[in-house]
Amino acid sequence: MDLDLNKYIRTIKDFPIKGIQFKDITTLAKVHAPFKESCDRIINHFKENGITKVAAIEARGYVWGGVLAYHLNAGFILIRKPGKLPAATISETYDLEYGKDSIEMHKDAIENGEKVLVFDDLLATGGTARAACNLIEKAGGIIVGVAFIIELTGSLNGREKLDDYDVLSLVKIAVEE
C-alpha cells in the first residue's frame, strides 16, 4: 500500500498555545491501515541495520516505538523527562528557544556497541532528537537511524542537527515562515 499519510494527520489551531498549529497523529494511529503502513515504512527502511534496541521519546513516540522494536526483534528503551524513571538514570540537557530541557534513560538501558534506532513522532528544531542521540552515544550505543512520522520543514532546520545520521520522516509539512 502507498497511502497518503498526511491526510490522516489533523491540525489543531492554537494548541497548546495561541499561534501554534498542532499536528495531531492520534488520527493516524486510530485507523489500522495508515498506522500499519507508517510502522511498515520505518521497519522496511531500517530492517537490515542489525538494530538491537529502539529508543522512543515520550509520550507519543512510545505508541510506535514498541511496535517497531517488536518487528525489528529489538529491545525497547524509554526516553523520558527527568524524574519519571525508577532506577538510576543518565541525562542530557539541550537548548530550547527560551531556556533548557533535559531527557533521561536508565543507566543500564544500552550495552556498549548496541545498534539503536531512535524514534519520535515529530521533528521540528531537532533539539530533543539530537539530545536523545547524544544520550545513547554517551551510554556506548551506536545510532543507526532516527525516524519520525512528521518533519516540519522550513526555517526550523531540525534535520541539520541530525545530519550525522540516517533520518527518515514519513510526512513533510512546510512551516509558515
N, C-alpha and C positions, 0 to 999 in steps of 0.2 A: 504494500500500500504506500501511497505517497500523498498523505493528507496535508492540507494547508493548516498547520498547527496554529498559525496566527489567528485564524477565525474562532478558535476556542479560548482565546485569551480576552478577558473582559477588562476594560479600562474604567476605573472609578475616579472621577474628578474630585479634587480637593481632599484626598485621603492619603496619609493620615493627617495632613495639614493643608491649608489653603495653598493652591498653586501647584500641588503635586498631582500627577496623573498616574495613579497606582495601577500596576499591571497585575491583575488577579489570575493566577494559574489554577485556582481551585476549579474553575470552569473547564479547564483542560483535564484535570485529574478525575473529575466526576463522570466522564464519558469513557467507556472502555477503549474504543478504537484509537483516539488520539493519545490517551495515556499509554497504552501499549506501544504505539508507534514511537512516541517520544523515548520510551525506555529502549526499544529495539534499536533505534538510530544510534544512541550512545553506546550500547553494548556492541553493536556491529563495528563501530568506529574503533573501539579500544580492545576488542576481544583477543587480539593476537599479541598483546603487550605484556603478558605474563603478570598481570595485576594480582597482588596478594591482599591488598586492602583497598576499600573505598572509604574515603573520609568525606562526610557530608556536614555542611554548615547548617546550624539550626535556623529556623524550625522547618521551613518548607523543604529544605534540602533533604530532610530525613524521609520524606514521602517517596522520593525517587532513589535515594541512596541505598536503602535496604534492598530494594528490587534489583538495583544494579549489582550490588555485592552478591546477592543470591545467584544471579545469572552469570556472573563472572567467576563464580566459585572462589570468592574472596571474603575476607573478614570485613566487618563494618565498624567504623570509628565515628564517634560523635564529637563534633567540634561545637563548643558551647560558649556562651557568655560566662564571665568569671563567677565562681561560687556555685555553679549548678551541677558539677560532677562530684561524686562522693569520695573518690580516692585521691592520692597525690597527683597533681597536675603540673604541666608546663604551660607557659603562656607566651603570647606575642601581642605587643601593643602596636597599634597603627594609627595613622592620622586620619581624622575626619575633616570635613570642610571647616568646622568650628570646634576644635578640640581633639581628643584622642579616645580610642576604644580599645578593648582587648578581647581576645578569644583564648580558650584553653582546650586542652585534651588531656586524657590520662597519660601520665609519665610512661606507663608500660604498654601503650596502645600500639606501638610500632617497634619492631626489631630492626637493628641496623641492616640496611641493604634491601628492605622490603620495597616493592614497587607499588606506588599508591596513585589512585585516581581520585582527584578532588572534585566534588560536586556541590554546586549551589544553584538555586533557582534562577538568579538574575545577576548579570554582570553590568554594573554601572561604572563606578570610578575605579574598580579593581582593587580597592584597599583591603576589603575583607578576604577576597580570594588570595591575594598576594600574602597577606598575613598567615593564612592557612598553609600556604606552600612553605613559607619560612618556618613555621612551627613544625611541620612534618620533616623538613630537611634538618632542622636543629635536632630532631629526635633520631636522625640517621636514615630516614626514608628517602626514596628516590621518586620524584614526581614524574609519572609517565603521561599525565594529561590533566586538563582542567575542563570540566563540562558544565554547561548552563542550558537551561531551557530558553531564556531570553537574554539577548545582548542589546543594551541601549547604545546606539551609535551616535556619533556627532562629537560635540565638544567635551564629553566626559572622558574619552580616551582610556577607558578601562583596560582594553586589550593590550595597550602599550606596557602596562605594569606586569603583564604576563607573557611578554614576548620570548621568554626563555623556554616556554612550554608549548605543547600541542594543545591548542584551545579549540574546543568545539562548542558552538552555540547553535541551537536549532532554529531560533527565530530572531531576526534582527529588526529592531524598531528604532527608527530615527527619532532623536530627541530634538524638539524645537529649540533653536538657539536663543 
